[in-house]
């Protein structure tokens, strides 16, 4: 599952059952079914992903209208972009049902439908009028929503996304961590740079490999541990061989023990393009790990500062800046600073990215919108 699917599952599973009965309506999202709580309803509206170019997919407006009436729906919360969401908005508006919408990507990653909407004032004003609250997961996204997406400020609701701070938390050196190193064939004196990501181009794992030779010169006993799998794994393995890094890079593949693996890392390396509050980054913070974020331009620096306090809980490394890589080497060699930065990461996660607080805020928003719609 990607970040959007993980967010949806965490949100729905944790809503207060005394107040909310939830249904997920989807097209080609079978991946979330096994992760949902048993009392969450799930309805597959059609097999294929809906597209605006297919006239039959516009019939989803009718399907949604009938379904919302049948379920006696009080509120609709849509995720993502495209005609499937728009059809739900129109049906909800016809039934005078409030709508909440979550955009989980930056302006740079907008879809074709979103781009057309933003650039067409009449269409933009109509579609935005169908949504009562656009959820901004951080301050940076709020600024983008208002400045670039041109969403009316009164319709933007700031609620920083969060993660389970009980599931992801710092653990002292334990027998389990020692066994995990033994399982992966990593010696006890080897420093570990960790990355957790799907192996696709946008996640930028190749950037980690580009700086590793420089780090390896200063710290021979270094290991880049890459947790995850994806379509580019073979390409990355070839790159590892080309850079003579086979002894210094470990691909674990898909794992279900990410929280335990993160506790084994000395630093967490954020490599993705547009490095803005990814779930794995928040999980690393909650686990008490220093963050090292690779950035390509000023815009990415601004995004990264939502999670990285420079010199506080981590550092930023502009790609191609050898002096910045030297800072990473110095950091890895300083156990005291690593520990201090890790503690700062955990505190920042507790202050800003607690899933319980996020859920409470969403529940309050739902209740307010439902009450207003009943007047």
LOTOR-645665 format. One record per residue (C-alpha): residue number from 1; residue in three letters; z, y negated, x negated. Coordinates in nm, 2 decimals. Layout:
REM residues N
[pt NUM Ala [Z Y X]]
...
***
This chain:
REM residues 375
[pt 1 Unk [0.00 0.00 0.00]]
[pt 2 Unk [-0.07 -0.35 -0.11]]
[pt 3 Unk [0.18 -0.64 -0.08]]
[pt 4 Unk [0.07 -0.74 0.27]]
[pt 5 Unk [0.13 -0.39 0.40]]
[pt 6 Unk [0.47 -0.36 0.22]]
[pt 7 Unk [0.58 -0.70 0.37]]
[pt 8 Unk [0.48 -0.59 0.72]]
[pt 9 Unk [0.67 -0.26 0.70]]
[pt 10 Unk [0.99 -0.43 0.56]]
[pt 11 Unk [0.98 -0.70 0.82]]
[pt 12 Unk [0.93 -0.47 1.12]]
[pt 13 Unk [1.17 -0.20 1.00]]
[pt 14 Unk [1.46 -0.45 0.96]]
[pt 15 Unk [1.43 -0.65 1.28]]
[pt 16 Unk [1.74 -0.64 1.50]]
[pt 17 Unk [1.67 -0.36 1.75]]
[pt 18 Unk [1.92 -0.52 1.99]]
[pt 19 Unk [1.69 -0.81 2.03]]
[pt 20 Unk [1.34 -0.70 1.94]]
[pt 21 Unk [1.11 -0.41 2.03]]
[pt 22 Unk [0.82 -0.40 1.79]]
[pt 23 Unk [0.46 -0.27 1.81]]
[pt 24 Unk [0.20 -0.27 1.54]]
[pt 25 Unk [-0.16 -0.29 1.65]]
[pt 26 Unk [-0.42 -0.22 1.38]]
[pt 27 Unk [-0.76 -0.10 1.29]]
[pt 28 Unk [-0.79 0.09 0.96]]
[pt 29 Unk [-0.43 0.07 0.84]]
[pt 30 Unk [-0.31 0.43 0.86]]
[pt 31 Unk [-0.14 0.38 0.53]]
[pt 32 Unk [0.16 0.21 0.69]]
[pt 33 Unk [0.23 0.47 0.96]]
[pt 34 Unk [0.44 0.70 0.74]]
[pt 35 Unk [0.65 0.41 0.62]]
[pt 36 Unk [0.75 0.28 0.96]]
[pt 37 Unk [1.09 0.34 1.13]]
[pt 38 Unk [1.05 0.60 1.41]]
[pt 39 Unk [1.13 0.35 1.69]]
[pt 40 Unk [0.85 0.12 1.59]]
[pt 41 Unk [0.55 0.16 1.82]]
[pt 42 Unk [0.20 0.19 1.67]]
[pt 43 Unk [-0.14 0.15 1.84]]
[pt 44 Unk [-0.48 0.19 1.67]]
[pt 45 Unk [-0.71 -0.04 1.85]]
[pt 46 Unk [-1.03 0.09 1.68]]
[pt 47 Unk [-1.14 0.30 1.38]]
[pt 48 Unk [-1.33 0.04 1.18]]
[pt 49 Unk [-1.23 -0.30 1.05]]
[pt 50 Unk [-1.34 -0.57 1.29]]
[pt 51 Unk [-1.60 -0.82 1.17]]
[pt 52 Unk [-1.71 -1.15 1.33]]
[pt 53 Unk [-2.08 -1.04 1.29]]
[pt 54 Unk [-2.03 -0.74 1.53]]
[pt 55 Unk [-2.05 -0.88 1.88]]
[pt 56 Unk [-1.87 -0.57 2.01]]
[pt 57 Unk [-1.56 -0.66 1.80]]
[pt 58 Unk [-1.52 -0.98 2.00]]
[pt 59 Unk [-1.43 -0.75 2.29]]
[pt 60 Unk [-1.10 -0.71 2.11]]
[pt 61 Unk [-1.00 -1.03 2.30]]
[pt 62 Unk [-1.01 -0.83 2.62]]
[pt 63 Unk [-0.84 -0.53 2.46]]
[pt 64 Unk [-0.56 -0.74 2.33]]
[pt 65 Unk [-0.52 -0.93 2.66]]
[pt 66 Unk [-0.48 -0.60 2.85]]
[pt 67 Unk [-0.25 -0.45 2.59]]
[pt 68 Unk [-0.02 -0.76 2.57]]
[pt 69 Unk [0.01 -0.75 2.95]]
[pt 70 Unk [0.09 -0.38 2.95]]
[pt 71 Unk [0.35 -0.41 2.68]]
[pt 72 Unk [0.50 -0.73 2.84]]
[pt 73 Unk [0.46 -0.90 2.51]]
[pt 74 Unk [0.68 -1.21 2.43]]
[pt 75 Unk [0.54 -1.30 2.09]]
[pt 76 Unk [0.25 -1.21 1.86]]
[pt 77 Unk [0.28 -1.21 1.48]]
[pt 78 Unk [-0.05 -1.17 1.30]]
[pt 79 Unk [-0.11 -1.08 0.93]]
[pt 80 Unk [-0.41 -1.15 0.72]]
[pt 81 Unk [-0.74 -1.30 0.83]]
[pt 82 Unk [-1.05 -1.25 1.03]]
[pt 83 Unk [-1.17 -1.18 1.38]]
[pt 84 Unk [-0.90 -0.93 1.45]]
[pt 85 Unk [-0.64 -1.20 1.42]]
[pt 86 Unk [-0.84 -1.46 1.60]]
[pt 87 Unk [-0.90 -1.22 1.90]]
[pt 88 Unk [-0.52 -1.17 1.92]]
[pt 89 Unk [-0.46 -1.54 1.91]]
[pt 90 Unk [-0.70 -1.61 2.19]]
[pt 91 Unk [-0.56 -1.33 2.41]]
[pt 92 Unk [-0.21 -1.46 2.34]]
[pt 93 Unk [-0.30 -1.82 2.43]]
[pt 94 Unk [-0.46 -1.71 2.76]]
[pt 95 Unk [-0.13 -1.54 2.84]]
[pt 96 Unk [0.08 -1.83 2.71]]
[pt 97 Unk [0.24 -1.61 2.45]]
[pt 98 Unk [0.35 -1.79 2.12]]
[pt 99 Unk [0.18 -1.69 1.80]]
[pt 100 Unk [0.31 -1.67 1.44]]
[pt 101 Unk [0.07 -1.61 1.15]]
[pt 102 Unk [0.14 -1.51 0.79]]
[pt 103 Unk [-0.11 -1.58 0.52]]
[pt 104 Unk [-0.02 -1.39 0.21]]
[pt 105 Unk [-0.28 -1.51 -0.04]]
[pt 106 Unk [-0.36 -1.84 -0.21]]
[pt 107 Unk [-0.63 -2.08 -0.11]]
[pt 108 Unk [-0.84 -1.95 -0.40]]
[pt 109 Unk [-0.84 -1.60 -0.25]]
[pt 110 Unk [-0.94 -1.72 0.10]]
[pt 111 Unk [-1.17 -1.50 0.30]]
[pt 112 Unk [-1.52 -1.61 0.42]]
[pt 113 Unk [-1.39 -1.66 0.77]]
[pt 114 Unk [-1.10 -1.87 0.65]]
[pt 115 Unk [-1.33 -2.08 0.43]]
[pt 116 Unk [-1.57 -2.16 0.72]]
[pt 117 Unk [-1.26 -2.25 0.94]]
[pt 118 Unk [-1.12 -2.49 0.68]]
[pt 119 Unk [-1.45 -2.66 0.62]]
[pt 120 Unk [-1.54 -2.70 0.99]]
[pt 121 Unk [-1.31 -2.96 1.15]]
[pt 122 Unk [-1.39 -2.87 1.51]]
[pt 123 Unk [-1.34 -2.49 1.46]]
[pt 124 Unk [-1.04 -2.56 1.24]]
[pt 125 Unk [-0.86 -2.77 1.50]]
[pt 126 Unk [-0.93 -2.52 1.77]]
[pt 127 Unk [-0.81 -2.21 1.58]]
[pt 128 Unk [-0.50 -2.38 1.43]]
[pt 129 Unk [-0.41 -2.49 1.78]]
[pt 130 Unk [-0.38 -2.13 1.88]]
[pt 131 Unk [-0.10 -2.06 1.62]]
[pt 132 Unk [0.25 -2.20 1.68]]
[pt 133 Unk [0.38 -2.14 1.33]]
[pt 134 Unk [0.21 -2.06 1.00]]
[pt 135 Unk [0.46 -1.89 0.77]]
[pt 136 Unk [0.47 -2.02 0.41]]
[pt 137 Unk [0.64 -1.77 0.17]]
[pt 138 Unk [0.72 -2.04 -0.09]]
[pt 139 Unk [0.71 -2.41 -0.16]]
[pt 140 Unk [0.37 -2.38 -0.34]]
[pt 141 Unk [0.21 -2.21 -0.04]]
[pt 142 Unk [0.35 -2.48 0.19]]
[pt 143 Unk [0.19 -2.75 -0.02]]
[pt 144 Unk [-0.14 -2.55 -0.01]]
[pt 145 Unk [-0.13 -2.50 0.36]]
[pt 146 Unk [-0.09 -2.87 0.43]]
[pt 147 Unk [-0.31 -3.01 0.15]]
[pt 148 Unk [-0.60 -2.75 0.11]]
[pt 149 Unk [-0.59 -2.53 0.43]]
[pt 150 Unk [-0.54 -2.86 0.63]]
[pt 151 Unk [-0.28 -2.69 0.86]]
[pt 152 Unk [-0.08 -2.96 1.05]]
[pt 153 Unk [0.26 -3.00 0.88]]
[pt 154 Unk [0.45 -2.95 1.20]]
[pt 155 Unk [0.30 -2.60 1.23]]
[pt 156 Unk [0.40 -2.49 0.88]]
[pt 157 Unk [0.73 -2.29 0.87]]
[pt 158 Unk [0.88 -2.24 0.52]]
[pt 159 Unk [1.06 -1.90 0.48]]
[pt 160 Unk [1.06 -1.76 0.13]]
[pt 161 Unk [0.98 -1.39 0.13]]
[pt 162 Unk [1.24 -1.16 0.00]]
[pt 163 Unk [1.32 -0.81 -0.13]]
[pt 164 Unk [1.60 -0.57 -0.07]]
[pt 165 Unk [1.86 -0.67 -0.33]]
[pt 166 Unk [2.06 -0.35 -0.28]]
[pt 167 Unk [1.76 -0.13 -0.35]]
[pt 168 Unk [1.66 -0.33 -0.66]]
[pt 169 Unk [1.95 -0.42 -0.88]]
[pt 170 Unk [2.06 -0.41 -1.24]]
[pt 171 Unk [2.19 -0.08 -1.36]]
[pt 172 Unk [2.39 -0.02 -1.68]]
[pt 173 Unk [2.28 0.23 -1.94]]
[pt 174 Unk [2.31 0.57 -1.76]]
[pt 175 Unk [2.23 0.93 -1.82]]
[pt 176 Unk [1.95 0.89 -1.56]]
[pt 177 Unk [1.78 0.61 -1.77]]
[pt 178 Unk [1.81 0.82 -2.08]]
[pt 179 Unk [1.65 1.12 -1.91]]
[pt 180 Unk [1.38 0.89 -1.78]]
[pt 181 Unk [1.29 0.78 -2.13]]
[pt 182 Unk [1.29 1.14 -2.24]]
[pt 183 Unk [1.07 1.24 -1.95]]
[pt 184 Unk [0.82 0.97 -2.05]]
[pt 185 Unk [0.85 1.04 -2.42]]
[pt 186 Unk [0.98 0.70 -2.52]]
[pt 187 Unk [1.23 0.69 -2.80]]
[pt 188 Unk [1.56 0.51 -2.75]]
[pt 189 Unk [1.49 0.23 -3.01]]
[pt 190 Unk [1.14 0.15 -2.86]]
[pt 191 Unk [1.12 -0.19 -2.68]]
[pt 192 Unk [0.94 -0.17 -2.34]]
[pt 193 Unk [0.72 -0.43 -2.18]]
[pt 194 Unk [0.67 -0.32 -1.81]]
[pt 195 Unk [0.39 -0.39 -1.57]]
[pt 196 Unk [0.38 -0.26 -1.21]]
[pt 197 Unk [0.04 -0.31 -1.04]]
[pt 198 Unk [-0.26 -0.15 -0.88]]
[pt 199 Unk [-0.52 -0.10 -1.14]]
[pt 200 Unk [-0.79 -0.33 -1.02]]
[pt 201 Unk [-0.94 -0.64 -1.17]]
[pt 202 Unk [-0.74 -0.90 -0.98]]
[pt 203 Unk [-0.41 -0.76 -1.11]]
[pt 204 Unk [-0.52 -0.85 -1.46]]
[pt 205 Unk [-0.36 -0.56 -1.65]]
[pt 206 Unk [-0.63 -0.60 -1.92]]
[pt 207 Unk [-0.46 -0.93 -2.01]]
[pt 208 Unk [-0.15 -0.73 -2.12]]
[pt 209 Unk [-0.36 -0.53 -2.35]]
[pt 210 Unk [-0.52 -0.84 -2.50]]
[pt 211 Unk [-0.19 -0.97 -2.63]]
[pt 212 Unk [-0.04 -0.64 -2.73]]
[pt 213 Unk [-0.20 -0.61 -3.07]]
[pt 214 Unk [-0.04 -0.94 -3.18]]
[pt 215 Unk [0.30 -0.82 -3.05]]
[pt 216 Unk [0.25 -0.48 -3.22]]
[pt 217 Unk [0.20 -0.64 -3.56]]
[pt 218 Unk [0.55 -0.79 -3.54]]
[pt 219 Unk [0.72 -0.51 -3.35]]
[pt 220 Unk [0.56 -0.17 -3.43]]
[pt 221 Unk [0.80 0.01 -3.20]]
[pt 222 Unk [0.67 -0.15 -2.88]]
[pt 223 Unk [0.55 0.03 -2.56]]
[pt 224 Unk [0.36 -0.12 -2.27]]
[pt 225 Unk [0.44 0.09 -1.97]]
[pt 226 Unk [0.19 0.05 -1.68]]
[pt 227 Unk [0.32 0.18 -1.35]]
[pt 228 Unk [0.05 0.23 -1.08]]
[pt 229 Unk [-0.30 0.36 -1.04]]
[pt 230 Unk [-0.64 0.24 -0.92]]
[pt 231 Unk [-1.01 0.23 -0.97]]
[pt 232 Unk [-1.00 0.07 -1.31]]
[pt 233 Unk [-0.77 0.32 -1.48]]
[pt 234 Unk [-1.04 0.49 -1.68]]
[pt 235 Unk [-1.18 0.15 -1.79]]
[pt 236 Unk [-0.83 0.05 -1.91]]
[pt 237 Unk [-0.78 0.37 -2.09]]
[pt 238 Unk [-1.11 0.32 -2.28]]
[pt 239 Unk [-0.99 -0.04 -2.37]]
[pt 240 Unk [-0.66 0.11 -2.50]]
[pt 241 Unk [-0.86 0.34 -2.73]]
[pt 242 Unk [-1.09 0.06 -2.84]]
[pt 243 Unk [-0.79 -0.16 -2.94]]
[pt 244 Unk [-0.62 0.14 -3.11]]
[pt 245 Unk [-0.32 0.11 -2.88]]
[pt 246 Unk [-0.29 0.47 -2.76]]
[pt 247 Unk [0.05 0.51 -2.91]]
[pt 248 Unk [0.17 0.18 -2.76]]
[pt 249 Unk [0.05 0.21 -2.40]]
[pt 250 Unk [0.17 0.45 -2.13]]
[pt 251 Unk [0.00 0.49 -1.79]]
[pt 252 Unk [0.26 0.65 -1.56]]
[pt 253 Unk [0.03 0.67 -1.25]]
[pt 254 Unk [0.18 0.63 -0.91]]
[pt 255 Unk [0.56 0.66 -0.90]]
[pt 256 Unk [0.82 0.65 -0.63]]
[pt 257 Unk [1.10 0.56 -0.86]]
[pt 258 Unk [0.99 0.20 -0.94]]
[pt 259 Unk [1.34 0.06 -0.93]]
[pt 260 Unk [1.46 0.31 -1.19]]
[pt 261 Unk [1.16 0.24 -1.41]]
[pt 262 Unk [1.21 -0.13 -1.39]]
[pt 263 Unk [1.57 -0.09 -1.52]]
[pt 264 Unk [1.42 0.08 -1.83]]
[pt 265 Unk [1.21 -0.23 -1.91]]
[pt 266 Unk [1.32 -0.50 -2.16]]
[pt 267 Unk [1.09 -0.76 -2.00]]
[pt 268 Unk [0.86 -0.76 -1.70]]
[pt 269 Unk [0.51 -0.88 -1.76]]
[pt 270 Unk [0.33 -1.05 -1.47]]
[pt 271 Unk [-0.05 -1.03 -1.53]]
[pt 272 Unk [-0.21 -1.08 -1.19]]
[pt 273 Unk [-0.45 -1.36 -1.12]]
[pt 274 Unk [-0.29 -1.63 -0.92]]
[pt 275 Unk [0.07 -1.52 -1.02]]
[pt 276 Unk [0.25 -1.63 -0.71]]
[pt 277 Unk [0.57 -1.45 -0.59]]
[pt 278 Unk [0.43 -1.09 -0.60]]
[pt 279 Unk [0.67 -0.83 -0.47]]
[pt 280 Unk [0.68 -0.65 -0.80]]
[pt 281 Unk [0.78 -0.97 -0.97]]
[pt 282 Unk [1.06 -1.03 -0.72]]
[pt 283 Unk [1.17 -0.67 -0.77]]
[pt 284 Unk [1.18 -0.72 -1.14]]
[pt 285 Unk [1.39 -1.03 -1.10]]
[pt 286 Unk [1.63 -0.85 -0.87]]
[pt 287 Unk [1.66 -0.57 -1.13]]
[pt 288 Unk [1.77 -0.84 -1.38]]
[pt 289 Unk [1.46 -0.85 -1.60]]
[pt 290 Unk [1.33 -1.15 -1.79]]
[pt 291 Unk [0.98 -1.26 -1.67]]
[pt 292 Unk [0.69 -1.31 -1.90]]
[pt 293 Unk [0.39 -1.45 -1.70]]
[pt 294 Unk [0.04 -1.48 -1.83]]
[pt 295 Unk [-0.14 -1.79 -1.70]]
[pt 296 Unk [-0.50 -1.90 -1.74]]
[pt 297 Unk [-0.48 -2.27 -1.62]]
[pt 298 Unk [-0.26 -2.54 -1.48]]
[pt 299 Unk [-0.29 -2.41 -1.13]]
[pt 300 Unk [-0.16 -2.07 -1.23]]
[pt 301 Unk [0.13 -2.24 -1.42]]
[pt 302 Unk [0.23 -2.42 -1.10]]
[pt 303 Unk [0.22 -2.09 -0.91]]
[pt 304 Unk [0.42 -1.91 -1.17]]
[pt 305 Unk [0.70 -2.17 -1.16]]
[pt 306 Unk [0.80 -2.04 -0.82]]
[pt 307 Unk [0.96 -1.75 -1.00]]
[pt 308 Unk [0.98 -1.85 -1.37]]
[pt 309 Unk [1.22 -2.11 -1.49]]
[pt 310 Unk [1.08 -2.18 -1.84]]
[pt 311 Unk [1.34 -2.08 -2.09]]
[pt 312 Unk [1.58 -1.99 -1.81]]
[pt 313 Unk [1.48 -1.65 -1.67]]
[pt 314 Unk [1.15 -1.62 -1.86]]
[pt 315 Unk [0.86 -1.78 -2.03]]
[pt 316 Unk [0.50 -1.86 -1.95]]
[pt 317 Unk [0.22 -1.75 -2.19]]
[pt 318 Unk [-0.11 -1.93 -2.17]]
[pt 319 Unk [-0.39 -1.68 -2.25]]
[pt 320 Unk [-0.53 -1.74 -2.59]]
[pt 321 Unk [-0.23 -1.93 -2.71]]
[pt 322 Unk [-0.11 -1.74 -3.02]]
[pt 323 Unk [0.20 -1.96 -3.06]]
[pt 324 Unk [0.31 -1.86 -2.70]]
[pt 325 Unk [0.27 -1.49 -2.80]]
[pt 326 Unk [0.50 -1.56 -3.09]]
[pt 327 Unk [0.76 -1.68 -2.84]]
[pt 328 Unk [0.73 -1.34 -2.67]]
[pt 329 Unk [0.79 -1.17 -3.00]]
[pt 330 Unk [1.10 -1.38 -3.07]]
[pt 331 Unk [1.23 -1.31 -2.72]]
[pt 332 Unk [1.18 -0.93 -2.76]]
[pt 333 Unk [1.38 -0.94 -3.08]]
[pt 334 Unk [1.67 -1.13 -2.93]]
[pt 335 Unk [1.88 -0.89 -2.72]]
[pt 336 Unk [2.13 -1.17 -2.63]]
[pt 337 Unk [1.87 -1.40 -2.49]]
[pt 338 Unk [1.70 -1.10 -2.30]]
[pt 339 Unk [2.03 -1.03 -2.13]]
[pt 340 Unk [2.09 -1.39 -2.04]]
[pt 341 Unk [1.75 -1.43 -1.90]]
[pt 342 Unk [1.79 -1.11 -1.70]]
[pt 343 Unk [2.11 -1.24 -1.55]]
[pt 344 Unk [1.93 -1.56 -1.45]]
[pt 345 Unk [1.65 -1.37 -1.29]]
[pt 346 Unk [1.90 -1.18 -1.07]]
[pt 347 Unk [2.08 -1.50 -0.97]]
[pt 348 Unk [1.75 -1.67 -0.88]]
[pt 349 Unk [1.65 -1.37 -0.67]]
[pt 350 Unk [1.98 -1.38 -0.49]]
[pt 351 Unk [1.95 -1.75 -0.42]]
[pt 352 Unk [1.58 -1.77 -0.31]]
[pt 353 Unk [1.44 -1.42 -0.23]]
[pt 354 Unk [1.69 -1.22 -0.03]]
[pt 355 Unk [1.52 -1.01 0.23]]
[pt 356 Unk [1.81 -1.03 0.47]]
[pt 357 Unk [1.79 -1.41 0.48]]
[pt 358 Unk [1.41 -1.40 0.53]]
[pt 359 Unk [1.45 -1.16 0.83]]
[pt 360 Unk [1.73 -1.38 0.98]]
[pt 361 Unk [1.50 -1.68 0.96]]
[pt 362 Unk [1.21 -1.50 1.12]]
[pt 363 Unk [1.43 -1.37 1.40]]
[pt 364 Unk [1.55 -1.73 1.47]]
[pt 365 Unk [1.19 -1.85 1.47]]
[pt 366 Unk [1.09 -1.58 1.71]]
[pt 367 Unk [1.37 -1.65 1.95]]
[pt 368 Unk [1.31 -2.03 1.94]]
[pt 369 Unk [0.94 -1.99 2.02]]
[pt 370 Unk [1.00 -1.73 2.29]]
[pt 371 Unk [1.26 -1.95 2.46]]
[pt 372 Unk [1.03 -2.26 2.45]]
[pt 373 Unk [0.74 -2.05 2.60]]
[pt 374 Unk [0.96 -1.95 2.89]]
[pt 375 Unk [1.05 -2.31 2.99]]
***
